[in-house]
Amino acid sequence: MKSVSILLPALLLGLAAAAPPAPAASSSAAASVEAEQRAVLAELDRISAAGKLQSEEGKALLTGEASDWISPDLGGGLGIDKLVQISPERAVARVPAGKVPQDTYTYLEKVDGRWKVSAERTLALSYLLREYKQDLESKPAATADQQALLRNVRLTVASDAELAAWFARHSAELEAIKNDYVAAGSSNWVVAKGEGKAGSLVDRLRALGLAGIGRSEPGFVQVVIGGVLDNAVGFLFDGGMPPPRPSPDDYIWIEPLGGGWHLFRTS
């Protein structure tokens, strides 16, 4: 495969404002809502497997852009490992990597009192990154820049579970990098990607396989791993503010990791 630069520059990331947290529900009510959502996803998976998404039965379970689905790869409605309530009318379910080639997020909306599937997202063009990783790993000898790039690509294609485990091992280093970046008082992004880059923060980011660090509205600190086009993955520090809510249009996944840090994916 021809080696091309396909990692997302941190400066191109979209910005999103924080949203107030979703109202809390009683444990019994929350369990009932989740059971209803899982039942919808399981039924949609059954109908999809039968090739009948555009039947009346299938259409009744779909809304928004999903209404035009013919035969999406839903990855198995019963393979969900996490279901997040975004608001009383919205939710997102994750099918983890292993059940599907990569973590996939399915969105639900409550329409006229009934839960329906509205959209599905995942890290776009990740197959290019996996091919790029294989290409880099096949080289008999690698320069320091190529080694840094390989570390970055490996992290970029890692699953949510793998990234959460990576964060647990490196949280102290990320916290120190974030503190030094904030203490410097700059609002500019520090981009570690590219040959010949140098500097304390750049060296520390590159050593961990990270692409850059910067601020996003309304004051979050993002540590970006990488991505393709406007799709990115990384870690977000909320600074005590409510984190962004997941949506199909911006942060497609937000997962708390502790200490004000979150795993994020954008689209």
Backbone as CSV, one residue per row, in Angstrom:
resi,resn,N_x,N_y,N_z,CA_x,CA_y,CA_z,C_x,C_y,C_z
1,MET,0.841,-1.195,0.000,0.000,0.000,0.000,0.871,1.238,0.000
2,LYS,0.529,2.239,-0.786,1.288,3.487,-0.819,1.129,4.209,0.498
3,SER,2.253,4.672,1.093,2.188,5.373,2.358,1.695,6.787,2.126
4,VAL,0.588,7.132,2.744,0.052,8.481,2.624,-0.306,8.971,4.010
5,SER,-0.281,10.282,4.192,-0.618,10.862,5.484,-2.125,10.965,5.599
6,ILE,-2.718,10.191,6.507,-4.168,10.203,6.632,-4.614,10.479,8.054
7,LEU,-3.685,10.800,8.967,-4.083,11.096,10.330,-4.621,12.508,10.417
8,LEU,-5.614,12.700,11.240,-6.304,13.976,11.326,-5.467,15.007,12.055
9,PRO,-5.178,16.171,11.454,-4.525,17.247,12.200,-5.460,17.745,13.279
10,ALA,-4.938,17.960,14.465,-5.782,18.362,15.587,-6.511,19.660,15.317
11,LEU,-5.914,20.557,14.532,-6.525,21.848,14.299,-7.825,21.760,13.509
12,LEU,-8.088,20.632,12.852,-9.281,20.512,12.023,-10.471,19.963,12.791
13,LEU,-10.300,19.687,14.084,-11.403,19.123,14.845,-12.544,20.112,14.978
14,GLY,-13.781,19.607,14.884,-14.944,20.448,15.147,-15.065,20.730,16.626
15,LEU,-15.741,21.811,16.970,-15.914,22.198,18.353,-17.364,22.000,18.746
16,ALA,-17.598,21.639,19.998,-18.964,21.458,20.461,-19.119,22.016,21.853
17,ALA,-20.222,22.641,22.107,-20.490,23.199,23.421,-20.989,22.113,24.359
18,ALA,-20.788,22.357,25.653,-21.264,21.411,26.643,-22.776,21.459,26.703
19,ALA,-23.360,20.353,27.099,-24.810,20.285,27.266,-25.105,19.942,28.714
20,PRO,-26.202,20.441,29.277,-26.543,20.075,30.645,-26.806,18.588,30.742
21,PRO,-26.523,17.999,31.908,-26.727,16.558,32.037,-28.182,16.179,31.877
22,ALA,-28.392,14.964,31.387,-29.757,14.472,31.233,-30.389,14.301,32.602
23,PRO,-31.681,14.578,32.742,-32.352,14.427,34.030,-32.256,12.994,34.526
24,ALA,-32.095,12.847,35.831,-31.981,11.516,36.419,-33.351,10.853,36.468
25,ALA,-33.363,9.538,36.375,-34.610,8.778,36.478,-34.448,7.757,37.587
26,SER,-35.566,7.294,38.143,-35.502,6.275,39.169,-34.922,5.008,38.573
27,SER,-34.344,4.162,39.430,-33.691,2.950,38.929,-34.685,2.030,38.230
28,SER,-35.902,1.921,38.767,-36.882,1.036,38.143,-37.361,1.587,36.809
29,ALA,-37.563,2.932,36.749,-37.980,3.554,35.486,-36.876,3.435,34.449
30,ALA,-35.613,3.643,34.877,-34.484,3.553,33.954,-34.351,2.143,33.404
31,ALA,-34.547,1.151,34.266,-34.457,-0.241,33.818,-35.552,-0.555,32.806
32,SER,-36.740,-0.009,33.030,-37.846,-0.234,32.107,-37.574,0.398,30.751
33,VAL,-37.022,1.619,30.762,-36.696,2.310,29.514,-35.632,1.538,28.745
34,GLU,-34.582,1.104,29.442,-33.512,0.371,28.769,-34.025,-0.948,28.199
35,ALA,-34.888,-1.611,28.927,-35.445,-2.874,28.424,-36.234,-2.631,27.145
36,GLU,-36.983,-1.535,27.103,-37.752,-1.208,25.898,-36.820,-0.906,24.725
37,GLN,-35.741,-0.171,25.000,-34.788,0.164,23.938,-34.093,-1.090,23.409
38,ARG,-33.684,-1.957,24.308,-33.027,-3.196,23.875,-33.977,-4.072,23.060
39,ALA,-35.235,-4.076,23.430,-36.212,-4.870,22.684,-36.370,-4.336,21.267
40,VAL,-36.367,-3.011,21.119,-36.460,-2.405,19.789,-35.250,-2.784,18.948
41,LEU,-34.060,-2.702,19.543,-32.838,-3.027,18.805,-32.796,-4.502,18.413
42,ALA,-33.228,-5.371,19.321,-33.248,-6.804,19.014,-34.240,-7.108,17.898
43,GLU,-35.416,-6.460,17.940,-36.423,-6.680,16.900,-35.928,-6.158,15.553
44,LEU,-35.276,-4.992,15.579,-34.735,-4.444,14.334,-33.659,-5.358,13.768
45,ASP,-32.843,-5.938,14.629,-31.807,-6.864,14.187,-32.435,-8.084,13.521
46,ARG,-33.532,-8.575,14.102,-34.222,-9.741,13.532,-34.796,-9.408,12.165
47,ILE,-35.437,-8.251,12.056,-36.056,-7.857,10.792,-34.987,-7.598,9.735
48,SER,-33.872,-6.994,10.143,-32.780,-6.726,9.210,-32.202,-8.029,8.666
49,ALA,-32.023,-9.017,9.552,-31.472,-10.308,9.130,-32.386,-10.993,8.121
50,ALA,-33.682,-10.702,8.210,-34.644,-11.285,7.276,-34.778,-10.463,5.998
51,GLY,-34.014,-9.345,5.921,-34.066,-8.499,4.734,-35.376,-7.752,4.575
52,LYS,-36.009,-7.388,5.693,-37.329,-6.767,5.625,-37.374,-5.398,6.293
53,LEU,-36.261,-4.661,6.230,-36.240,-3.356,6.884,-37.247,-2.381,6.277
54,GLN,-37.534,-2.531,4.989,-38.474,-1.614,4.346,-39.915,-2.139,4.362
55,SER,-40.138,-3.196,5.126,-41.512,-3.649,5.337,-42.193,-2.696,6.309
56,GLU,-43.501,-2.792,6.424,-44.223,-1.936,7.373,-43.720,-2.175,8.788
57,GLU,-43.422,-3.430,9.088,-42.914,-3.795,10.406,-41.562,-3.140,10.662
58,GLY,-40.696,-3.148,9.649,-39.383,-2.542,9.796,-39.455,-1.033,9.883
59,LYS,-40.242,-0.415,9.005,-40.355,1.042,8.998,-40.879,1.582,10.324
60,ALA,-41.688,0.791,11.003,-42.250,1.230,12.276,-41.185,1.391,13.353
61,LEU,-40.016,0.789,13.124,-38.929,0.862,14.107,-37.882,1.917,13.763
62,LEU,-38.068,2.606,12.628,-37.047,3.530,12.129,-37.573,4.953,12.064
63,THR,-36.645,5.922,12.194,-36.995,7.328,12.047,-35.766,8.074,11.532
64,GLY,-35.968,9.299,11.055,-34.850,10.101,10.576,-34.136,9.445,9.411
65,GLU,-32.799,9.579,9.381,-32.030,9.030,8.267,-32.121,7.511,8.188
66,ALA,-32.402,6.874,9.312,-32.507,5.413,9.321,-33.720,4.918,8.543
67,SER,-34.672,5.807,8.291,-35.877,5.399,7.558,-35.556,4.901,6.157
68,ASP,-34.404,5.308,5.624,-34.020,4.903,4.267,-33.151,3.653,4.244
69,TRP,-32.848,3.080,5.402,-32.010,1.891,5.439,-32.665,0.744,4.668
70,ILE,-31.817,0.001,3.972,-32.276,-1.200,3.270,-31.688,-2.447,3.928
71,SER,-30.364,-2.459,4.079,-29.723,-3.627,4.709,-28.448,-3.214,5.415
72,PRO,-28.537,-2.380,6.461,-27.320,-1.989,7.182,-26.767,-3.154,7.988
73,ASP,-25.481,-3.098,8.282,-24.874,-4.097,9.155,-25.042,-3.594,10.582
74,LEU,-26.074,-4.067,11.249,-26.341,-3.594,12.595,-25.466,-4.257,13.640
75,GLY,-24.712,-5.252,13.241,-23.766,-5.852,14.167,-24.400,-6.703,15.254
76,GLY,-25.677,-6.894,15.210,-26.319,-7.735,16.201,-26.880,-6.926,17.342
77,GLY,-28.183,-6.719,17.365,-28.791,-5.938,18.430,-28.542,-6.518,19.805
78,LEU,-28.310,-7.828,19.855,-28.081,-8.466,21.140,-26.620,-8.384,21.573
79,GLY,-25.763,-7.771,20.742,-24.351,-7.664,21.093,-23.998,-6.396,21.828
80,ILE,-24.981,-5.610,22.213,-24.742,-4.326,22.868,-24.073,-4.531,24.225
81,ASP,-23.029,-3.753,24.499,-22.377,-3.836,25.805,-22.647,-2.604,26.664
82,LYS,-23.161,-1.522,26.050,-23.439,-0.311,26.829,-24.545,0.474,26.155
83,LEU,-25.488,0.979,26.974,-26.587,1.779,26.474,-26.647,3.047,27.329
84,VAL,-26.464,4.192,26.690,-26.376,5.471,27.400,-27.627,6.292,27.129
85,GLN,-28.260,6.789,28.203,-29.422,7.656,28.068,-28.924,9.094,27.915
86,ILE,-29.081,9.655,26.731,-28.608,11.010,26.452,-29.575,12.037,27.024
87,SER,-30.865,11.781,26.882,-31.931,12.640,27.387,-33.179,11.763,27.487
88,PRO,-34.280,12.290,28.000,-35.493,11.454,28.056,-35.978,10.988,26.687
89,GLU,-35.534,11.657,25.616,-35.992,11.291,24.266,-34.901,10.710,23.385
90,ARG,-33.678,10.589,23.900,-32.575,10.122,23.053,-31.662,9.185,23.831
91,ALA,-31.089,8.225,23.101,-30.151,7.276,23.705,-29.193,6.781,22.631
92,VAL,-28.087,6.165,23.069,-27.135,5.588,22.130,-26.654,4.253,22.689
93,ALA,-26.584,3.258,21.820,-26.143,1.919,22.197,-24.837,1.600,21.478
94,ARG,-23.927,0.941,22.187,-22.651,0.542,21.571,-22.589,-0.962,21.374
95,VAL,-22.238,-1.356,20.156,-21.854,-2.738,19.881,-20.336,-2.752,19.820
96,PRO,-19.669,-3.467,20.728,-18.211,-3.370,20.829,-17.480,-4.092,19.706
97,ALA,-16.259,-3.640,19.458,-15.379,-4.325,18.513,-15.245,-5.780,18.954
98,GLY,-15.249,-6.650,17.961,-15.268,-8.089,18.223,-16.592,-8.652,17.758
99,LYS,-17.689,-7.993,18.158,-19.001,-8.324,17.600,-19.085,-7.794,16.165
100,VAL,-18.420,-6.659,15.933,-18.319,-6.002,14.629,-16.858,-5.622,14.443
101,PRO,-16.422,-5.221,13.221,-15.009,-4.899,13.007,-14.486,-3.793,13.929
102,GLN,-15.341,-2.846,14.301,-14.930,-1.768,15.201,-16.158,-1.305,15.978
103,ASP,-15.911,-0.596,17.064,-17.025,-0.124,17.887,-18.024,0.655,17.038
104,THR,-19.299,0.341,17.213,-20.364,0.943,16.419,-21.437,1.476,17.361
105,TYR,-21.989,2.649,17.011,-22.913,3.345,17.899,-24.252,3.550,17.185
106,THR,-25.315,3.045,17.793,-26.649,3.129,17.221,-27.496,4.058,18.084
107,TYR,-28.146,5.030,17.441,-28.891,6.069,18.156,-30.382,5.797,18.096
108,LEU,-31.041,6.090,19.206,-32.478,5.907,19.311,-33.140,7.225,19.685
109,GLU,-34.352,7.428,19.180,-35.160,8.589,19.538,-36.555,8.123,19.915
110,LYS,-37.157,8.849,20.847,-38.528,8.552,21.221,-39.453,9.408,20.383
111,VAL,-40.260,8.763,19.559,-41.168,9.447,18.634,-42.598,9.005,18.934
112,ASP,-43.432,9.968,19.294,-44.837,9.666,19.617,-44.955,8.553,20.656
113,GLY,-44.077,8.637,21.659,-44.143,7.696,22.770,-43.500,6.347,22.521
114,ARG,-42.852,6.176,21.367,-42.239,4.881,21.048,-40.781,5.066,20.647
115,TRP,-39.913,4.185,21.142,-38.497,4.268,20.796,-38.260,3.722,19.388
116,LYS,-37.467,4.479,18.608,-37.112,4.072,17.258,-35.631,4.322,17.022
117,VAL,-35.051,3.601,16.077,-33.644,3.783,15.711,-33.552,4.895,14.674
118,SER,-32.639,5.855,14.920,-32.557,7.034,14.054,-31.276,7.118,13.240
119,ALA,-30.163,6.520,13.709,-28.888,6.661,12.998,-27.889,5.657,13.545
120,GLU,-26.784,5.520,12.835,-25.687,4.658,13.273,-24.374,5.293,12.840
121,ARG,-23.358,5.235,13.704,-22.066,5.836,13.395,-20.930,4.921,13.858
122,THR,-19.773,5.103,13.215,-18.530,4.469,13.639,-17.400,5.313,13.080
123,LEU,-16.164,5.023,13.439,-15.023,5.782,12.923,-14.888,5.502,11.430
124,ALA,-15.091,6.531,10.614,-15.133,6.362,9.161,-13.769,5.992,8.595
125,LEU,-13.785,5.195,7.543,-12.590,4.840,6.766,-11.505,4.194,7.621
126,SER,-11.908,3.545,8.705,-10.897,2.945,9.579,-10.155,1.803,8.889
127,TYR,-10.755,1.227,7.843,-10.060,0.166,7.116,-8.774,0.712,6.491
128,LEU,-8.782,2.010,6.097,-7.560,2.622,5.575,-6.474,2.671,6.636
129,LEU,-6.876,2.990,7.863,-5.918,3.043,8.963,-5.364,1.661,9.278
130,ARG,-6.230,0.646,9.222,-5.746,-0.711,9.502,-4.771,-1.172,8.417
131,GLU,-5.060,-0.825,7.156,-4.125,-1.155,6.076,-2.812,-0.383,6.244
132,TYR,-2.917,0.858,6.638,-1.729,1.685,6.856,-0.877,1.110,7.983
133,LYS,-1.539,0.646,9.058,-0.824,0.020,10.169,-0.069,-1.221,9.696
134,GLN,-0.736,-2.047,8.894,-0.072,-3.250,8.381,1.113,-2.886,7.499
135,ASP,0.959,-1.827,6.711,2.049,-1.379,5.848,3.250,-0.939,6.680
136,LEU,3.022,-0.173,7.734,4.108,0.292,8.591,4.761,-0.869,9.334
137,GLU,3.932,-1.823,9.787,4.472,-2.964,10.525,5.293,-3.883,9.631
138,SER,5.061,-3.835,8.330,5.780,-4.714,7.404,7.175,-4.208,7.048
139,LYS,7.463,-2.968,7.376,8.771,-2.402,7.022,9.855,-3.013,7.902
140,PRO,10.955,-3.483,7.288,12.012,-4.146,8.065,12.712,-3.215,9.043
141,ALA,12.849,-1.948,8.690,13.492,-0.981,9.575,12.698,0.310,9.522
142,ALA,12.540,0.950,10.655,11.729,2.153,10.711,12.507,3.282,11.365
143,THR,12.315,4.470,10.847,12.929,5.655,11.444,12.169,6.007,12.723
144,ALA,12.724,6.935,13.473,12.054,7.365,14.701,10.686,7.954,14.391
145,ASP,10.592,8.705,13.276,9.304,9.281,12.897,8.299,8.200,12.510
146,GLN,8.779,7.162,11.802,7.889,6.066,11.422,7.422,5.286,12.641
147,GLN,8.302,5.116,13.616,7.925,4.425,14.848,6.871,5.215,15.609
148,ALA,7.032,6.548,15.648,6.039,7.397,16.309,4.703,7.314,15.585
149,LEU,4.763,7.279,14.252,3.538,7.186,13.464,2.838,5.858,13.695
150,LEU,3.611,4.779,13.788,3.022,3.462,14.026,2.343,3.418,15.390
151,ARG,2.985,4.001,16.417,2.347,4.053,17.726,1.004,4.776,17.623
152,ASN,0.998,5.862,16.850,-0.211,6.655,16.696,-1.311,5.876,15.981
153,VAL,-0.967,5.202,14.892,-1.974,4.471,14.129,-2.540,3.310,14.948
154,ARG,-1.676,2.631,15.684,-2.153,1.522,16.520,-3.187,2.006,17.533
155,LEU,-2.929,3.171,18.124,-3.888,3.722,19.080,-5.175,4.159,18.389
156,THR,-5.042,4.755,17.208,-6.209,5.277,16.501,-7.200,4.169,16.148
157,VAL,-6.704,2.980,15.806,-7.601,1.876,15.428,-7.981,1.007,16.622
158,ALA,-7.495,1.346,17.814,-7.820,0.562,19.007,-9.297,0.699,19.355
159,SER,-9.825,-0.308,20.004,-11.230,-0.290,20.418,-11.406,0.599,21.641
160,ASP,-12.662,0.896,21.970,-12.950,1.675,23.172,-12.396,0.982,24.409
161,ALA,-12.568,-0.332,24.496,-12.082,-1.076,25.657,-10.562,-0.998,25.747
162,GLU,-9.890,-1.119,24.620,-8.427,-1.026,24.614,-7.962,0.373,24.997
163,LEU,-8.669,1.394,24.525,-8.287,2.767,24.856,-8.549,3.082,26.327
164,ALA,-9.625,2.544,26.881,-9.883,2.740,28.305,-8.774,2.098,29.143
165,ALA,-8.323,0.914,28.735,-7.228,0.249,29.442,-5.934,1.027,29.273
166,TRP,-5.688,1.554,28.062,-4.491,2.374,27.818,-4.520,3.613,28.704
167,PHE,-5.669,4.257,28.809,-5.793,5.447,29.647,-5.470,5.121,31.109
168,ALA,-5.957,3.999,31.597,-5.694,3.612,32.981,-4.190,3.486,33.247
169,ARG,-3.449,3.040,32.241,-1.998,2.883,32.398,-1.264,4.218,32.289
170,HIS,-1.820,5.166,31.532,-1.089,6.392,31.215,-1.778,7.661,31.712
171,SER,-2.750,7.524,32.613,-3.502,8.701,33.056,-2.620,9.738,33.740
172,ALA,-1.621,9.285,34.504,-0.742,10.240,35.184,0.058,11.061,34.172
173,GLU,0.508,10.406,33.089,1.251,11.132,32.050,0.353,12.113,31.312
174,LEU,-0.882,11.699,31.018,-1.818,12.602,30.351,-2.159,13.794,31.243
175,GLU,-2.352,13.541,32.517,-2.657,14.620,33.455,-1.511,15.625,33.509
176,ALA,-0.268,15.133,33.516,0.892,16.033,33.556,1.002,16.850,32.273
177,ILE,0.766,16.209,31.127,0.800,16.926,29.844,-0.281,17.999,29.819
178,LYS,-1.484,17.627,30.262,-2.590,18.599,30.286,-2.272,19.768,31.210
179,ASN,-1.743,19.497,32.394,-1.428,20.562,33.342,-0.365,21.509,32.784
180,ASP,0.655,20.967,32.132,1.713,21.812,31.567,1.177,22.648,30.398
181,TYR,0.293,22.057,29.608,-0.314,22.799,28.492,-1.160,23.949,29.022
182,VAL,-1.986,23.677,30.032,-2.842,24.719,30.604,-1.991,25.799,31.272
183,ALA,-0.940,25.389,31.981,-0.087,26.352,32.676,0.623,27.291,31.707
184,ALA,0.876,26.819,30.491,1.545,27.658,29.493,0.644,28.801,29.034
185,GLY,-0.673,28.681,29.262,-1.595,29.765,28.967,-1.889,29.999,27.498
186,SER,-1.549,29.057,26.650,-1.777,29.224,25.219,-3.102,28.589,24.824
187,SER,-3.767,29.213,23.864,-4.981,28.622,23.310,-4.693,27.914,21.990
188,ASN,-3.452,27.938,21.548,-3.070,27.293,20.293,-2.925,25.784,20.492
189,TRP,-3.206,25.052,19.424,-3.004,23.614,19.449,-1.519,23.288,19.344
190,VAL,-1.114,22.256,20.084,0.228,21.693,19.956,0.073,20.401,19.165
191,VAL,0.593,20.402,17.939,0.430,19.258,17.040,1.734,18.483,16.983
192,ALA,1.677,17.208,17.355,2.880,16.383,17.393,3.119,15.651,16.089
193,LYS,2.096,15.579,15.228,2.217,14.850,13.974,3.127,15.588,13.011
194,GLY,3.952,14.828,12.270,4.813,15.430,11.251,6.279,15.253,11.585
195,GLU,7.085,15.149,10.555,8.515,14.944,10.744,9.175,16.237,11.220
196,GLY,10.189,16.061,12.064,10.983,17.196,12.494,10.377,18.020,13.606
197,LYS,9.194,17.636,14.118,8.598,18.383,15.216,9.412,18.158,16.486
198,ALA,9.549,19.211,17.307,10.324,19.106,18.539,9.700,20.008,19.593
199,GLY,10.126,19.815,20.834,9.605,20.580,21.954,9.162,19.634,23.040
200,SER,9.114,20.110,24.277,8.810,19.248,25.403,7.465,18.556,25.255
201,LEU,6.398,19.321,25.012,5.078,18.710,24.882,5.001,17.810,23.653
202,VAL,5.596,18.259,22.550,5.593,17.461,21.323,6.271,16.116,21.560
203,ASP,7.436,16.146,22.203,8.169,14.905,22.456,7.371,13.959,23.343
204,ARG,6.722,14.499,24.351,5.945,13.668,25.280,4.695,13.093,24.594
205,LEU,4.041,13.885,23.757,2.892,13.389,23.012,3.304,12.284,22.047
206,ARG,4.393,12.522,21.309,4.856,11.542,20.329,5.268,10.238,21.002
207,ALA,5.877,10.337,22.171,6.308,9.132,22.882,5.120,8.250,23.261
208,LEU,3.967,8.887,23.479,2.761,8.138,23.833,1.942,7.725,22.611
209,GLY,2.296,8.249,21.434,1.543,7.928,20.224,0.359,8.839,19.999
210,LEU,0.415,10.060,20.534,-0.696,11.004,20.437,-0.414,12.072,19.393
211,ALA,-1.489,12.617,18.789,-1.329,13.564,17.683,-1.241,15.014,18.133
212,GLY,-1.861,15.360,19.255,-1.822,16.759,19.665,-2.689,17.030,20.871
213,ILE,-2.599,18.286,21.344,-3.403,18.736,22.477,-3.853,20.156,22.208
214,GLY,-5.078,20.469,22.620,-5.583,21.819,22.407,-6.889,22.018,23.137
215,ARG,-7.490,23.179,22.924,-8.747,23.526,23.588,-9.902,23.461,22.592
216,SER,-11.067,23.114,23.108,-12.292,23.187,22.320,-13.352,23.854,23.181
217,GLU,-14.341,24.434,22.532,-15.393,25.149,23.265,-16.153,24.200,24.178
218,PRO,-16.573,24.656,25.354,-16.413,25.995,25.924,-15.238,26.103,26.884
219,GLY,-14.223,25.288,26.711,-13.062,25.318,27.577,-12.518,23.944,27.905
220,PHE,-12.984,22.930,27.176,-12.437,21.595,27.348,-11.003,21.545,26.835
221,VAL,-10.242,20.584,27.345,-8.928,20.269,26.788,-9.040,18.916,26.100
222,GLN,-8.665,18.865,24.830,-8.690,17.624,24.062,-7.269,17.142,23.815
223,VAL,-7.040,15.869,24.100,-5.808,15.202,23.689,-6.210,14.271,22.552
224,VAL,-5.787,14.612,21.343,-6.229,13.886,20.152,-5.261,12.749,19.832
225,ILE,-5.818,11.597,19.548,-5.007,10.475,19.084,-4.857,10.556,17.572
226,GLY,-5.969,10.543,16.840,-5.896,10.626,15.385,-7.254,10.361,14.779
227,GLY,-7.268,10.132,13.468,-8.510,9.871,12.777,-8.358,10.099,11.281
228,VAL,-9.480,10.176,10.598,-9.513,10.398,9.157,-10.536,11.484,8.882
229,LEU,-10.141,12.478,8.068,-11.024,13.596,7.734,-11.541,14.230,9.022
230,ASP,-12.876,14.339,9.170,-13.401,14.979,10.374,-13.792,13.967,11.447
231,ASN,-13.350,12.718,11.283,-13.555,11.695,12.308,-12.306,11.604,13.166
232,ALA,-12.471,11.664,14.474,-11.309,11.641,15.356,-11.619,10.872,16.626
233,VAL,-10.564,10.474,17.317,-10.677,9.788,18.594,-9.624,10.366,19.525
234,GLY,-9.952,10.445,20.798,-8.996,10.974,21.754,-9.584,11.019,23.151
235,PHE,-8.964,11.850,23.991,-9.381,11.995,25.377,-9.716,13.460,25.641
236,LEU,-10.802,13.685,26.368,-11.275,15.034,26.650,-11.301,15.250,28.151
237,PHE,-10.738,16.395,28.599,-10.799,16.778,30.011,-11.850,17.865,30.155
238,ASP,-12.824,17.654,31.043,-13.971,18.558,31.093,-13.791,19.770,31.990
239,GLY,-12.758,19.786,32.824,-12.515,20.956,33.680,-13.647,21.261,34.635
240,GLY,-14.438,20.256,34.987,-15.544,20.453,35.908,-16.841,20.870,35.246
241,MET,-16.842,21.012,33.918,-18.054,21.366,33.183,-18.763,20.101,32.695
242,PRO,-20.076,20.194,32.436,-20.767,19.029,31.869,-20.146,18.660,30.527
243,PRO,-19.830,17.389,30.320,-19.240,16.988,29.038,-20.256,17.065,27.915
244,PRO,-19.806,17.057,26.671,-20.762,17.029,25.552,-21.616,15.766,25.607
245,ARG,-22.821,15.892,25.093,-23.663,14.707,24.964,-23.371,14.036,23.624
246,PRO,-23.412,12.715,23.578,-23.235,12.037,22.279,-24.350,12.406,21.309
247,SER,-24.003,12.500,20.034,-24.989,12.729,18.981,-24.427,12.198,17.674
248,PRO,-25.256,11.920,16.685,-24.748,11.426,15.402,-23.970,12.485,14.618
249,ASP,-24.046,13.750,15.038,-23.517,14.840,14.229,-22.189,15.404,14.718
250,ASP,-21.742,15.060,15.923,-20.506,15.655,16.427,-19.742,14.644,17.264
251,TYR,-19.905,14.693,18.571,-19.282,13.683,19.424,-20.148,12.427,19.370
252,ILE,-19.738,11.460,18.581,-20.588,10.277,18.409,-20.514,9.352,19.617
253,TRP,-19.480,9.526,20.454,-19.365,8.725,21.679,-18.586,9.511,22.719
254,ILE,-19.088,9.513,23.943,-18.422,10.105,25.101,-18.511,9.078,26.219
255,GLU,-17.371,8.692,26.765,-17.356,7.681,27.830,-16.493,8.162,28.989
256,PRO,-17.070,8.342,30.180,-16.273,8.812,31.320,-15.219,7.794,31.736
257,LEU,-14.022,8.320,32.029,-12.902,7.467,32.422,-12.427,7.752,33.848
258,GLY,-12.954,8.820,34.449,-12.567,9.187,35.809,-11.676,10.413,35.845
259,GLY,-11.776,11.172,36.934,-10.923,12.337,37.122,-11.219,13.472,36.162
260,GLY,-12.432,13.522,35.610,-12.780,14.568,34.648,-12.404,14.244,33.217
261,TRP,-11.852,13.055,32.991,-11.448,12.639,31.646,-12.524,11.768,31.002
262,HIS,-12.606,11.885,29.665,-13.573,11.103,28.886,-12.905,10.626,27.609
263,LEU,-13.238,9.427,27.186,-12.906,8.975,25.833,-13.911,9.601,24.895
264,PHE,-13.438,10.152,23.761,-14.377,10.725,22.808,-14.085,10.232,21.397
265,ARG,-15.146,10.205,20.603,-15.046,9.984,19.161,-15.934,11.029,18.483
266,THR,-15.457,11.597,17.383,-16.242,12.575,16.658,-16.502,12.092,15.236
267,SER,-17.489,12.715,14.605,-17.824,12.393,13.230,-18.142,13.668,12.480
